[in-house]
Amino acid sequence: MVEPNTVVIGRKSVSNYVLAVIVMFNQGIDEVELKARGEAINKAVEVYNALRDRLGDSIELAGVEIGSEYSGTRRVSYIRIKIRRAF
Amino acid sequence: MVEPNTVVIGRKSVSNYVLAVIVMFNQGIDEVELKARGEAINKAVEVYNALRDRLGDSIELAGVEIGSEYSGTRRVSYIRIKIRRAF
């Protein structure tokens, strides 16, 4: 289940996700959550860093959550990065 | 610079790092930091989850920090996962 303010990080390029988040902030959404599992966890951190580069202090890191969850019968690691708009 | 209570996650297996952390806790260290950069970020989350499986409520997640830093002239993403012993 994907909530409206969640961006699921997958196989697309970092800049693709960066743009998706910027569009959401410009639509008036105040908090966006990047969610990634397994191999994509690393990319989620890259997306956060790229947003930080582009938007500077206009965003703040509202929280980072890590854990594991079931995907069918397989357990996978996940990260959720909450980013808040501060402009 | 690696601090005494830091475990730098690299190319070794997850269970290798899990063991390193358990040994540190048994030596009386109260807080261990997992540090990983780039591709290893994902593995750091796996190490945390494996520790959670083995030690359950005997550990608590004290904080997760993400960001980027320079490695020579290259910028790389990093994660720091602070784990506290609660036994």
Backbone of each chain as nested JSON, in Angstrom:
{
  "chains": [
    {"id": "A", "residues": [
      {"number": 1, "name": "MET", "atoms": {"N": [0.858, -1.197, 0.0], "CA": [0.0, 0.0, 0.0], "C": [0.897, 1.252, 0.0]}},
      {"number": 2, "name": "VAL", "atoms": {"N": [0.74, 2.072, -1.006], "CA": [1.568, 3.266, -1.086], "C": [0.727, 4.486, -0.724]}},
      {"number": 3, "name": "GLU", "atoms": {"N": [1.167, 5.199, 0.315], "CA": [0.441, 6.398, 0.698], "C": [0.74, 7.537, -0.269]}},
      {"number": 4, "name": "PRO", "atoms": {"N": [-0.144, 8.521, -0.332], "CA": [-0.006, 9.567, -1.351], "C": [1.311, 10.345, -1.279]}},
      {"number": 5, "name": "ASN", "atoms": {"N": [1.872, 10.484, -0.066], "CA": [3.103, 11.265, 0.038], "C": [4.357, 10.39, 0.104]}},
      {"number": 6, "name": "THR", "atoms": {"N": [4.246, 9.169, -0.377], "CA": [5.394, 8.261, -0.367], "C": [5.975, 8.104, -1.765]}},
      {"number": 7, "name": "VAL", "atoms": {"N": [7.294, 8.155, -1.844], "CA": [7.985, 7.886, -3.099], "C": [8.758, 6.582, -2.904]}},
      {"number": 8, "name": "VAL", "atoms": {"N": [8.379, 5.563, -3.656], "CA": [9.053, 4.273, -3.537], "C": [10.254, 4.268, -4.483]}},
      {"number": 9, "name": "ILE", "atoms": {"N": [11.424, 4.058, -3.907], "CA": [12.666, 4.082, -4.688], "C": [12.899, 2.706, -5.299]}},
      {"number": 10, "name": "GLY", "atoms": {"N": [13.064, 2.682, -6.618], "CA": [13.285, 1.411, -7.31], "C": [14.41, 1.52, -8.324]}},
      {"number": 11, "name": "ARG", "atoms": {"N": [14.135, 1.138, -9.55], "CA": [15.19, 1.034, -10.552], "C": [15.454, 2.293, -11.367]}},
      {"number": 12, "name": "LYS", "atoms": {"N": [14.612, 3.307, -11.2], "CA": [14.833, 4.532, -11.986], "C": [16.052, 5.298, -11.471]}},
      {"number": 13, "name": "SER", "atoms": {"N": [16.429, 6.34, -12.212], "CA": [17.62, 7.11, -11.829], "C": [17.336, 7.992, -10.615]}},
      {"number": 14, "name": "VAL", "atoms": {"N": [18.406, 8.361, -9.922], "CA": [18.291, 9.236, -8.753], "C": [17.555, 10.523, -9.127]}},
      {"number": 15, "name": "SER", "atoms": {"N": [17.926, 11.123, -10.268], "CA": [17.335, 12.42, -10.633], "C": [15.837, 12.3, -10.888]}},
      {"number": 16, "name": "ASN", "atoms": {"N": [15.413, 11.149, -11.344], "CA": [13.986, 10.884, -11.537], "C": [13.208, 11.031, -10.212]}},
      {"number": 17, "name": "TYR", "atoms": {"N": [13.759, 10.456, -9.149], "CA": [13.093, 10.521, -7.841], "C": [13.206, 11.917, -7.232]}},
      {"number": 18, "name": "VAL", "atoms": {"N": [14.351, 12.56, -7.459], "CA": [14.539, 13.927, -6.964], "C": [13.448, 14.824, -7.548]}},
      {"number": 19, "name": "LEU", "atoms": {"N": [13.237, 14.707, -8.842], "CA": [12.214, 15.5, -9.524], "C": [10.824, 15.193, -8.964]}},
      {"number": 20, "name": "ALA", "atoms": {"N": [10.534, 13.924, -8.74], "CA": [9.224, 13.533, -8.201], "C": [8.955, 14.222, -6.865]}},
      {"number": 21, "name": "VAL", "atoms": {"N": [9.995, 14.283, -6.01], "CA": [9.83, 14.909, -4.693], "C": [9.637, 16.417, -4.831]}},
      {"number": 22, "name": "ILE", "atoms": {"N": [10.421, 17.04, -5.712], "CA": [10.308, 18.496, -5.906], "C": [8.9, 18.848, -6.41]}},
      {"number": 23, "name": "VAL", "atoms": {"N": [8.389, 18.056, -7.328], "CA": [7.032, 18.281, -7.843], "C": [6.017, 18.188, -6.694]}},
      {"number": 24, "name": "MET", "atoms": {"N": [6.179, 17.198, -5.82], "CA": [5.251, 17.036, -4.689], "C": [5.3, 18.243, -3.745]}},
      {"number": 25, "name": "PHE", "atoms": {"N": [6.512, 18.705, -3.44], "CA": [6.634, 19.884, -2.579], "C": [5.963, 21.088, -3.246]}},
      {"number": 26, "name": "ASN", "atoms": {"N": [6.149, 21.238, -4.552], "CA": [5.559, 22.378, -5.259], "C": [4.042, 22.279, -5.352]}},
      {"number": 27, "name": "GLN", "atoms": {"N": [3.52, 21.07, -5.178], "CA": [2.06, 20.884, -5.147], "C": [1.497, 21.196, -3.766]}},
      {"number": 28, "name": "GLY", "atoms": {"N": [2.375, 21.513, -2.824], "CA": [1.911, 21.902, -1.506], "C": [2.014, 20.805, -0.447]}},
      {"number": 29, "name": "ILE", "atoms": {"N": [2.535, 19.642, -0.809], "CA": [2.723, 18.574, 0.173], "C": [3.878, 18.97, 1.101]}},
      {"number": 30, "name": "ASP", "atoms": {"N": [3.674, 18.822, 2.414], "CA": [4.666, 19.295, 3.374], "C": [5.7, 18.249, 3.763]}},
      {"number": 31, "name": "GLU", "atoms": {"N": [5.292, 16.99, 3.677], "CA": [6.219, 15.945, 4.098], "C": [6.174, 14.792, 3.106]}},
      {"number": 32, "name": "VAL", "atoms": {"N": [7.334, 14.385, 2.661], "CA": [7.431, 13.286, 1.701], "C": [8.274, 12.188, 2.331]}},
      {"number": 33, "name": "GLU", "atoms": {"N": [7.847, 10.949, 2.118], "CA": [8.619, 9.829, 2.641], "C": [9.228, 9.047, 1.495]}},
      {"number": 34, "name": "LEU", "atoms": {"N": [10.55, 8.893, 1.54], "CA": [11.228, 8.018, 0.58], "C": [11.229, 6.633, 1.201]}},
      {"number": 35, "name": "LYS", "atoms": {"N": [10.793, 5.65, 0.43], "CA": [10.809, 4.289, 0.951], "C": [11.589, 3.388, 0.009]}},
      {"number": 36, "name": "ALA", "atoms": {"N": [12.488, 2.59, 0.557], "CA": [13.277, 1.695, -0.282], "C": [13.511, 0.393, 0.446]}},
      {"number": 37, "name": "ARG", "atoms": {"N": [13.631, -0.674, -0.33], "CA": [13.917, -1.989, 0.239], "C": [15.146, -2.594, -0.418]}},
      {"number": 38, "name": "GLY", "atoms": {"N": [15.838, -3.432, 0.35], "CA": [16.973, -4.191, -0.184], "C": [18.017, -3.311, -0.854]}},
      {"number": 39, "name": "GLU", "atoms": {"N": [18.364, -3.679, -2.051], "CA": [19.407, -3.006, -2.833], "C": [19.159, -1.51, -3.039]}},
      {"number": 40, "name": "ALA", "atoms": {"N": [17.893, -1.108, -2.995], "CA": [17.554, 0.286, -3.289], "C": [17.775, 1.225, -2.096]}},
      {"number": 41, "name": "ILE", "atoms": {"N": [18.096, 0.663, -0.927], "CA": [18.279, 1.473, 0.282], "C": [19.359, 2.535, 0.067]}},
      {"number": 42, "name": "ASN", "atoms": {"N": [20.444, 2.092, -0.526], "CA": [21.556, 2.962, -0.842], "C": [21.109, 4.128, -1.744]}},
      {"number": 43, "name": "LYS", "atoms": {"N": [20.263, 3.808, -2.733], "CA": [19.793, 4.849, -3.655], "C": [18.9, 5.864, -2.934]}},
      {"number": 44, "name": "ALA", "atoms": {"N": [18.131, 5.405, -1.956], "CA": [17.263, 6.324, -1.206], "C": [18.109, 7.389, -0.495]}},
      {"number": 45, "name": "VAL", "atoms": {"N": [19.258, 6.977, 0.056], "CA": [20.148, 7.938, 0.724], "C": [20.732, 8.907, -0.305]}},
      {"number": 46, "name": "GLU", "atoms": {"N": [21.039, 8.39, -1.495], "CA": [21.534, 9.264, -2.572], "C": [20.487, 10.297, -2.981]}},
      {"number": 47, "name": "VAL", "atoms": {"N": [19.228, 9.873, -3.044], "CA": [18.144, 10.796, -3.402], "C": [18.051, 11.898, -2.345]}},
      {"number": 48, "name": "TYR", "atoms": {"N": [18.129, 11.499, -1.071], "CA": [18.108, 12.501, -0.004], "C": [19.262, 13.491, -0.157]}},
      {"number": 49, "name": "ASN", "atoms": {"N": [20.458, 12.996, -0.419], "CA": [21.622, 13.88, -0.559], "C": [21.49, 14.811, -1.763]}},
      {"number": 50, "name": "ALA", "atoms": {"N": [20.926, 14.298, -2.857], "CA": [20.737, 15.124, -4.053], "C": [19.705, 16.227, -3.776]}},
      {"number": 51, "name": "LEU", "atoms": {"N": [18.669, 15.897, -3.003], "CA": [17.669, 16.904, -2.635], "C": [18.29, 17.97, -1.742]}},
      {"number": 52, "name": "ARG", "atoms": {"N": [19.114, 17.527, -0.822], "CA": [19.826, 18.446, 0.078], "C": [20.707, 19.418, -0.738]}},
      {"number": 53, "name": "ASP", "atoms": {"N": [21.391, 18.896, -1.758], "CA": [22.22, 19.729, -2.643], "C": [21.393, 20.783, -3.365]}},
      {"number": 54, "name": "ARG", "atoms": {"N": [20.258, 20.34, -3.909], "CA": [19.461, 21.247, -4.728], "C": [18.664, 22.228, -3.896]}},
      {"number": 55, "name": "LEU", "atoms": {"N": [18.126, 21.766, -2.765], "CA": [17.18, 22.577, -2.006], "C": [17.773, 23.152, -0.724]}},
      {"number": 56, "name": "GLY", "atoms": {"N": [18.959, 22.687, -0.346], "CA": [19.645, 23.24, 0.834], "C": [18.76, 23.231, 2.068]}},
      {"number": 57, "name": "ASP", "atoms": {"N": [18.695, 24.392, 2.74], "CA": [17.945, 24.47, 3.99], "C": [16.441, 24.538, 3.779]}},
      {"number": 58, "name": "SER", "atoms": {"N": [16.014, 24.441, 2.537], "CA": [14.565, 24.435, 2.279], "C": [13.929, 23.094, 2.627]}},
      {"number": 59, "name": "ILE", "atoms": {"N": [14.759, 22.109, 2.923], "CA": [14.205, 20.847, 3.403], "C": [14.856, 20.49, 4.729]}},
      {"number": 60, "name": "GLU", "atoms": {"N": [14.123, 19.75, 5.532], "CA": [14.758, 19.199, 6.726], "C": [14.448, 17.711, 6.839]}},
      {"number": 61, "name": "LEU", "atoms": {"N": [15.396, 17.02, 7.412], "CA": [15.263, 15.583, 7.615], "C": [14.386, 15.372, 8.848]}},
      {"number": 62, "name": "ALA", "atoms": {"N": [13.185, 14.83, 8.631], "CA": [12.256, 14.688, 9.752], "C": [12.422, 13.362, 10.476]}},
      {"number": 63, "name": "GLY", "atoms": {"N": [13.122, 12.42, 9.873], "CA": [13.326, 11.148, 10.552], "C": [13.766, 10.049, 9.609]}},
      {"number": 64, "name": "VAL", "atoms": {"N": [14.515, 9.115, 10.146], "CA": [14.948, 7.949, 9.372], "C": [14.559, 6.713, 10.164]}},
      {"number": 65, "name": "GLU", "atoms": {"N": [13.885, 5.804, 9.506], "CA": [13.468, 4.563, 10.157], "C": [14.074, 3.405, 9.376]}},
      {"number": 66, "name": "ILE", "atoms": {"N": [14.596, 2.406, 10.082], "CA": [15.079, 1.209, 9.402], "C": [14.442, -0.012, 10.042]}},
      {"number": 67, "name": "GLY", "atoms": {"N": [14.382, -1.097, 9.321], "CA": [13.796, -2.317, 9.853], "C": [13.725, -3.38, 8.789]}},
      {"number": 68, "name": "SER", "atoms": {"N": [12.915, -4.404, 9.054], "CA": [12.739, -5.44, 8.041], "C": [11.262, -5.784, 7.949]}},
      {"number": 69, "name": "GLU", "atoms": {"N": [10.852, -6.27, 6.803], "CA": [9.45, -6.634, 6.605], "C": [9.383, -7.808, 5.646]}},
      {"number": 70, "name": "TYR", "atoms": {"N": [8.25, -8.47, 5.63], "CA": [8.097, -9.604, 4.733], "C": [7.641, -9.148, 3.361]}},
      {"number": 71, "name": "SER", "atoms": {"N": [8.274, -9.743, 2.345], "CA": [7.828, -9.571, 0.969], "C": [7.515, -11.0, 0.53]}},
      {"number": 72, "name": "GLY", "atoms": {"N": [6.248, -11.4, 0.636], "CA": [5.895, -12.808, 0.463], "C": [6.486, -13.565, 1.644]}},
      {"number": 73, "name": "THR", "atoms": {"N": [7.32, -14.551, 1.396], "CA": [7.917, -15.312, 2.495], "C": [9.33, -14.821, 2.809]}},
      {"number": 74, "name": "ARG", "atoms": {"N": [9.837, -13.914, 1.971], "CA": [11.211, -13.429, 2.133], "C": [11.239, -12.197, 3.027]}},
      {"number": 75, "name": "ARG", "atoms": {"N": [12.241, -12.126, 3.883], "CA": [12.395, -10.93, 4.712], "C": [13.359, -9.988, 4.037]}},
      {"number": 76, "name": "VAL", "atoms": {"N": [12.955, -8.718, 3.947], "CA": [13.858, -7.739, 3.338], "C": [14.017, -6.536, 4.257]}},
      {"number": 77, "name": "SER", "atoms": {"N": [15.186, -5.927, 4.181], "CA": [15.456, -4.715, 4.937], "C": [14.78, -3.534, 4.244]}},
      {"number": 78, "name": "TYR", "atoms": {"N": [14.404, -2.553, 5.039], "CA": [13.866, -1.331, 4.413], "C": [14.386, -0.1, 5.125]}},
      {"number": 79, "name": "ILE", "atoms": {"N": [14.272, 1.025, 4.436], "CA": [14.539, 2.328, 5.048], "C": [13.398, 3.256, 4.672]}},
      {"number": 80, "name": "ARG", "atoms": {"N": [13.004, 4.119, 5.595], "CA": [12.032, 5.169, 5.304], "C": [12.671, 6.476, 5.716]}},
      {"number": 81, "name": "ILE", "atoms": {"N": [12.766, 7.382, 4.787], "CA": [13.392, 8.686, 5.053], "C": [12.317, 9.755, 4.915]}},
      {"number": 82, "name": "LYS", "atoms": {"N": [12.019, 10.43, 6.022], "CA": [10.986, 11.474, 6.0], "C": [11.636, 12.833, 5.802]}},
      {"number": 83, "name": "ILE", "atoms": {"N": [11.176, 13.54, 4.778], "CA": [11.738, 14.85, 4.453], "C": [10.627, 15.886, 4.527]}},
      {"number": 84, "name": "ARG", "atoms": {"N": [10.902, 16.962, 5.262], "CA": [9.89, 17.991, 5.436], "C": [10.284, 19.243, 4.661]}},
      {"number": 85, "name": "ARG", "atoms": {"N": [9.313, 19.849, 4.064], "CA": [9.501, 21.1, 3.322], "C": [9.577, 22.236, 4.324]}},
      {"number": 86, "name": "ALA", "atoms": {"N": [10.555, 23.113, 4.155], "CA": [10.712, 24.222, 5.101], "C": [10.773, 25.542, 4.342]}},
      {"number": 87, "name": "PHE", "atoms": {"N": [9.933, 25.66, 3.311], "CA": [9.897, 26.93, 2.543], "C": [8.457, 27.298, 2.225]}}
    ]},
    {"id": "B", "residues": [
      {"number": 1, "name": "MET", "atoms": {"N": [39.166, 8.28, 10.161], "CA": [39.367, 8.08, 11.595], "C": [38.245, 7.179, 12.13]}},
      {"number": 2, "name": "VAL", "atoms": {"N": [38.618, 6.048, 12.678], "CA": [37.601, 5.146, 13.192], "C": [37.614, 5.183, 14.708]}},
      {"number": 3, "name": "GLU", "atoms": {"N": [36.491, 5.528, 15.303], "CA": [36.422, 5.546, 16.76], "C": [36.32, 4.124, 17.304]}},
      {"number": 4, "name": "PRO", "atoms": {"N": [36.684, 3.921, 18.553], "CA": [36.76, 2.56, 19.098], "C": [35.436, 1.806, 19.064]}},
      {"number": 5, "name": "ASN", "atoms": {"N": [34.323, 2.515, 19.167], "CA": [33.042, 1.811, 19.178], "C": [32.335, 1.815, 17.814]}},
      {"number": 6, "name": "THR", "atoms": {"N": [33.12, 2.034, 16.751], "CA": [32.547, 2.064, 15.404], "C": [32.895, 0.793, 14.649]}},
      {"number": 7, "name": "VAL", "atoms": {"N": [31.893, 0.228, 13.974], "CA": [32.122, -0.908, 13.091], "C": [31.875, -0.418, 11.669]}},
      {"number": 8, "name": "VAL", "atoms": {"N": [32.933, -0.442, 10.873], "CA": [32.798, 0.017, 9.495], "C": [32.38, -1.167, 8.625]}},
      {"number": 9, "name": "ILE", "atoms": {"N": [31.238, -1.032, 7.969], "CA": [30.686, -2.109, 7.156], "C": [31.314, -2.049, 5.762]}},
      {"number": 10, "name": "GLY", "atoms": {"N": [31.882, -3.183, 5.36], "CA": [32.527, -3.252, 4.045], "C": [32.139, -4.51, 3.307]}},
      {"number": 11, "name": "ARG", "atoms": {"N": [33.164, -5.254, 2.852], "CA": [32.902, -6.386, 1.976], "C": [32.69, -7.728, 2.687]}},
      {"number": 12, "name": "LYS", "atoms": {"N": [32.889, -7.749, 3.98], "CA": [32.712, -9.033, 4.689], "C": [31.223, -9.404, 4.79]}},
      {"number": 13, "name": "SER", "atoms": {"N": [30.964, -10.615, 5.278], "CA": [29.571, -11.069, 5.364], "C": [28.847, -10.381, 6.513]}},
      {"number": 14, "name": "VAL", "atoms": {"N": [27.518, -10.362, 6.413], "CA": [26.683, -9.765, 7.456], "C": [26.992, -10.402, 8.813]}},
      {"number": 15, "name": "SER", "atoms": {"N": [27.098, -11.746, 8.844], "CA": [27.281, -12.426, 10.129], "C": [28.615, -12.061, 10.78]}},
      {"number": 16, "name": "ASN", "atoms": {"N": [29.595, -11.758, 9.951], "CA": [30.884, -11.292, 10.442], "C": [30.735, -10.005, 11.273]}},
      {"number": 17, "name": "TYR", "atoms": {"N": [29.965, -9.046, 10.756], "CA": [29.765, -7.776, 11.466], "C": [28.868, -7.962, 12.694]}},
      {"number": 18, "name": "VAL", "atoms": {"N": [27.877, -8.864, 12.56], "CA": [26.99, -9.15, 13.688], "C": [27.826, -9.65, 14.869]}},
      {"number": 19, "name": "LEU", "atoms": {"N": [28.72, -10.572, 14.579], "CA": [29.585, -11.131, 15.602], "C": [30.468, -10.047, 16.227]}},
      {"number": 20, "name": "ALA", "atoms": {"N": [31.022, -9.186, 15.4], "CA": [31.886, -8.109, 15.897], "C": [31.13, -7.24, 16.909]}},
      {"number": 21, "name": "VAL", "atoms": {"N": [29.869, -6.939, 16.606], "CA": [29.075, -6.089, 17.502], "C": [28.774, -6.826, 18.802]}},
      {"number": 22, "name": "ILE", "atoms": {"N": [28.409, -8.102, 18.69], "CA": [28.093, -8.886, 19.894], "C": [29.32, -8.968, 20.817]}},
      {"number": 23, "name": "VAL", "atoms": {"N": [30.47, -9.175, 20.229], "CA": [31.711, -9.206, 21.013], "C": [31.92, -7.878, 21.737]}},
      {"number": 24, "name": "MET", "atoms": {"N": [31.688, -6.768, 21.037], "CA": [31.869, -5.451, 21.656], "C": [30.908, -5.26, 22.839]}},
      {"number": 25, "name": "PHE", "atoms": {"N": [29.65, -5.64, 22.651], "CA": [28.685, -5.528, 23.75], "C": [29.126, -6.389, 24.933]}},
      {"number": 26, "name": "ASN", "atoms": {"N": [29.629, -7.59, 24.638], "CA": [30.059, -8.478, 25.721], "C": [31.307, -7.966, 26.425]}},
      {"number": 27, "name": "GLN", "atoms": {"N": [32.045, -7.092, 25.744], "CA": [33.222, -6.476, 26.369], "C": [32.822, -5.3, 27.254]}},
      {"number": 28, "name": "GLY", "atoms": {"N": [31.527, -4.988, 27.252], "CA": [31.05, -3.913, 28.123], "C": [30.793, -2.585, 27.431]}},
      {"number": 29, "name": "ILE", "atoms": {"N": [30.982, -2.543, 26.111], "CA": [30.695, -1.305, 25.369], "C": [29.175, -1.135, 25.288]}},
      {"number": 30, "name": "ASP", "atoms": {"N": [28.703, 0.074, 25.594], "CA": [27.254, 0.279, 25.674], "C": [26.624, 0.726, 24.37]}},
      {"number": 31, "name": "GLU", "atoms": {"N": [27.416, 1.372, 23.531], "CA": [26.843, 1.878, 22.289], "C": [27.806, 1.621, 21.146]}},
      {"number": 32, "name": "VAL", "atoms": {"N": [27.297, 1.028, 20.095], "CA": [28.117, 0.717, 18.922], "C": [27.523, 1.449, 17.729]}},
      {"number": 33, "name": "GLU", "atoms": {"N": [28.389, 1.98, 16.886], "CA": [27.912, 2.657, 15.679], "C": [28.32, 1.861, 14.455]}},
      {"number": 34, "name": "LEU", "atoms": {"N": [27.336, 1.505, 13.639], "CA": [27.626, 0.888, 12.349], "C": [27.779, 2.025, 11.354]}},
      {"number": 35, "name": "LYS", "atoms": {"N": [28.875, 1.994, 10.605], "CA": [29.07, 3.038, 9.607], "C": [29.272, 2.416, 8.245]}},
      {"number": 36, "name": "ALA", "atoms": {"N": [28.563, 2.914, 7.252], "CA": [28.704, 2.371, 5.904], "C": [28.599, 3.488, 4.878]}},
      {"number": 37, "name": "ARG", "atoms": {"N": [29.288, 3.279, 3.772], "CA": [29.233, 4.254, 2.689], "C": [28.835, 3.568, 1.392]}},
      {"number": 38, "name": "GLY", "atoms": {"N": [28.187, 4.337, 0.512], "CA": [27.856, 3.842, -0.831], "C": [27.103, 2.529, -0.813]}},
      {"number": 39, "name": "GLU", "atoms": {"N": [27.601, 1.589, -1.581], "CA": [26.957, 0.285, -1.769], "C": [26.753, -0.482, -0.46]}},
      {"number": 40, "name": "ALA", "atoms": {"N": [27.561, -0.189, 0.54], "CA": [27.489, -0.944, 1.796], "C": [26.36, -0.472, 2.715]}},
      {"number": 41, "name": "ILE", "atoms": {"N": [25.69, 0.616, 2.367], "CA": [24.621, 1.172, 3.206], "C": [23.538, 0.128, 3.456]}},
      {"number": 42, "name": "ASN", "atoms": {"N": [23.163, -0.53, 2.391], "CA": [22.162, -1.588, 2.432], "C": [22.583, -2.699, 3.414]}},
      {"number": 43, "name": "LYS", "atoms": {"N": [23.871, -3.062, 3.369], "CA": [24.356, -4.122, 4.258], "C": [24.312, -3.691, 5.728]}},
      {"number": 44, "name": "ALA", "atoms": {"N": [24.548, -2.418, 5.999], "CA": [24.496, -1.923, 7.374], "C": [23.091, -2.117, 7.951]}},
      {"number": 45, "name": "VAL", "atoms": {"N": [22.066, -1.885, 7.145], "CA": [20.69, -2.088, 7.609], "C": [20.44, -3.582, 7.85]}},
      {"number": 46, "name": "GLU", "atoms": {"N": [21.008, -4.416, 6.986], "CA": [20.888, -5.869, 7.188], "C": [21.559, -6.31, 8.491]}},
      {"number": 47, "name": "VAL", "atoms": {"N": [22.711, -5.738, 8.802], "CA": [23.406, -6.072, 10.055], "C": [22.533, -5.675, 11.249]}},
      {"number": 48, "name": "TYR", "atoms": {"N": [21.951, -4.484, 11.188], "CA": [21.053, -4.051, 12.257], "C": [19.901, -5.048, 12.422]}},
      {"number": 49, "name": "ASN", "atoms": {"N": [19.277, -5.457, 11.314], "CA": [18.143, -6.387, 11.385], "C": [18.558, -7.754, 11.93]}},
      {"number": 50, "name": "ALA", "atoms": {"N": [19.741, -8.211, 11.549], "CA": [20.234, -9.493, 12.051], "C": [20.494, -9.408, 13.56]}},
      {"number": 51, "name": "LEU", "atoms": {"N": [21.014, -8.268, 14.016], "CA": [21.232, -8.073, 15.453], "C": [19.903, -8.056, 16.197]}},
      {"number": 52, "name": "ARG", "atoms": {"N": [18.942, -7.396, 15.63], "CA": [17.597, -7.338, 16.216], "C": [17.011, -8.752, 16.349]}},
      {"number": 53, "name": "ASP", "atoms": {"N": [17.201, -9.584, 15.324], "CA": [16.736, -10.978, 15.35], "C": [17.38, -11.759, 16.484]}},
      {"number": 54, "name": "ARG", "atoms": {"N": [18.7, -11.617, 16.606], "CA": [19.431, -12.405, 17.592], "C": [19.261, -11.895, 18.999]}},
      {"number": 55, "name": "LEU", "atoms": {"N": [19.251, -10.576, 19.159], "CA": [19.285, -10.002, 20.501], "C": [17.942, -9.432, 20.95]}},
      {"number": 56, "name": "GLY", "atoms": {"N": [16.989, -9.319, 20.047], "CA": [15.637, -8.857, 20.395], "C": [15.654, -7.533, 21.132]}},
      {"number": 57, "name": "ASP", "atoms": {"N": [14.96, -7.483, 22.268], "CA": [14.847, -6.234, 23.011], "C": [16.086, -5.911, 23.83]}},
      {"number": 58, "name": "SER", "atoms": {"N": [17.119, -6.735, 23.701], "CA": [18.371, -6.433, 24.4], "C": [19.151, -5.32, 23.715]}},
      {"number": 59, "name": "ILE", "atoms": {"N": [18.702, -4.912, 22.538], "CA": [19.326, -3.738, 21.911], "C": [18.233, -2.729, 21.583]}},
      {"number": 60, "name": "GLU", "atoms": {"N": [18.648, -1.464, 21.543], "CA": [17.713, -0.471, 21.033], "C": [18.413, 0.415, 20.013]}},
      {"number": 61, "name": "LEU", "atoms": {"N": [17.621, 0.861, 19.072], "CA": [18.124, 1.733, 18.016], "C": [18.219, 3.144, 18.589]}},
      {"number": 62, "name": "ALA", "atoms": {"N": [19.452, 3.641, 18.736], "CA": [19.63, 4.942, 19.373], "C": [19.568, 6.088, 18.367]}},
      {"number": 63, "name": "GLY", "atoms": {"N": [19.692, 5.79, 17.083], "CA": [19.603, 6.856, 16.091], "C": [20.156, 6.436, 14.75]}},
      {"number": 64, "name": "VAL", "atoms": {"N": [19.626, 7.038, 13.72], "CA": [20.111, 6.79, 12.362], "C": [20.428, 8.142, 11.737]}},
      {"number": 65, "name": "GLU", "atoms": {"N": [21.615, 8.259, 11.196], "CA": [22.026, 9.504, 10.565], "C": [22.387, 9.2, 9.119]}},
      {"number": 66, "name": "ILE", "atoms": {"N": [21.943, 10.031, 8.202], "CA": [22.351, 9.858, 6.808], "C": [22.931, 11.167, 6.302]}},
      {"number": 67, "name": "GLY", "atoms": {"N": [23.758, 11.094, 5.273], "CA": [24.354, 12.3, 4.705], "C": [25.346, 11.94, 3.634]}},
      {"number": 68, "name": "SER", "atoms": {"N": [26.184, 12.92, 3.295], "CA": [27.22, 12.63, 2.307], "C": [28.528, 13.23, 2.774]}},
      {"number": 69, "name": "GLU", "atoms": {"N": [29.632, 12.667, 2.34], "CA": [30.941, 13.164, 2.739], "C": [31.919, 12.943, 1.594]}},
      {"number": 70, "name": "TYR", "atoms": {"N": [33.037, 13.623, 1.658], "CA": [34.03, 13.472, 0.609], "C": [34.946, 12.308, 0.888]}},
      {"number": 71, "name": "SER", "atoms": {"N": [35.201, 11.532, -0.154], "CA": [36.199, 10.481, -0.102], "C": [37.18, 10.871, -1.196]}},
      {"number": 72, "name": "GLY", "atoms": {"N": [38.254, 11.589, -0.834], "CA": [39.106, 12.221, -1.841], "C": [38.284, 13.325, -2.496]}},
      {"number": 73, "name": "THR", "atoms": {"N": [38.134, 13.29, -3.8], "CA": [37.347, 14.321, -4.48], "C": [35.915, 13.848, -4.756]}},
      {"number": 74, "name": "ARG", "atoms": {"N": [35.647, 12.581, -4.489], "CA": [34.335, 12.006, -4.774], "C": [33.408, 12.158, -3.58]}},
      {"number": 75, "name": "ARG", "atoms": {"N": [32.165, 12.467, -3.857], "CA": [31.196, 12.551, -2.775], "C": [30.467, 11.223, -2.667]}},
      {"number": 76, "name": "VAL", "atoms": {"N": [30.387, 10.699, -1.463], "CA": [29.661, 9.448, -1.274], "C": [28.635, 9.602, -0.149]}},
      {"number": 77, "name": "SER", "atoms": {"N": [27.547, 8.837, -0.293], "CA": [26.515, 8.801, 0.734], "C": [26.98, 7.939, 1.893]}},
      {"number": 78, "name": "TYR", "atoms": {"N": [26.527, 8.258, 3.078], "CA": [26.834, 7.383, 4.214], "C": [25.622, 7.216, 5.111]}},
      {"number": 79, "name": "ILE", "atoms": {"N": [25.683, 6.186, 5.921], "CA": [24.691, 6.002, 6.983], "C": [25.457, 5.667, 8.258]}},
      {"number": 80, "name": "ARG", "atoms": {"N": [24.968, 6.138, 9.373], "CA": [25.502, 5.762, 10.697], "C": [24.319, 5.272, 11.515]}},
      {"number": 81, "name": "ILE", "atoms": {"N": [24.434, 4.069, 11.997], "CA": [23.348, 3.475, 12.784], "C": [23.873, 3.25, 14.192]}},
      {"number": 82, "name": "LYS", "atoms": {"N": [23.284, 3.946, 15.154], "CA": [23.732, 3.814, 16.555], "C": [22.857, 2.791, 17.264]}},
      {"number": 83, "name": "ILE", "atoms": {"N": [23.495, 1.808, 17.855], "CA": [22.776, 0.74, 18.544], "C": [23.221, 0.716, 20.004]}},
      {"number": 84, "name": "ARG", "atoms": {"N": [22.251, 0.716, 20.903], "CA": [22.579, 0.746, 22.326], "C": [22.245, -0.607, 22.949]}},
      {"number": 85, "name": "ARG", "atoms": {"N": [23.107, -1.03, 23.835], "CA": [22.908, -2.272, 24.575], "C": [21.918, -2.008, 25.698]}},
      {"number": 86, "name": "ALA", "atoms": {"N": [20.937, -2.9, 25.835], "CA": [19.928, -2.689, 26.881], "C": [19.82, -3.941, 27.748]}},
      {"number": 87, "name": "PHE", "atoms": {"N": [20.986, -4.527, 28.068], "CA": [20.948, -5.71, 28.942], "C": [22.073, -5.659, 29.956]}}
    ]}
  ]
}
